[in-house]
């Protein structure tokens, strides 16, 4: 019930935000949803776009094959 209330309340902040903004993600957080891996990549020779593509199309797809893994989209910049 608390998640539903927070989600409903978060929808009220969308109106003053710029057009095209996505609503916030509300996630239930408990011991089973704690990340066990955080990965950061860096390169002195690759551009930011190339690193993002590497994370999205290679690293993420390899991690997604792990049974029971929930793999979110890469972010950063």
C-alpha positions, 0 to 999 in steps of 0.5 A: 500500500505504501508503494502505491501511495508514494507512486501516486504522490510522485505523479503530482510533481510531473506537471511543473517539470519540463515536457517529456520528463518521465515519472520517477521509478519507485522500487521496493527495496529489500534484502533481495533487491540489493545490488551485488555488482556495480560495474564502472568502465573507463577508457582513455581511447574510447569516446563516451558513446562507444563506452555506452554501446560496449556496456549496453550491447556486450557487457549487459547482455553477458550479465543478463545470461546469469540465472536470476539476474536483474540487469538494469540499463547502463547509465552515466556519462 
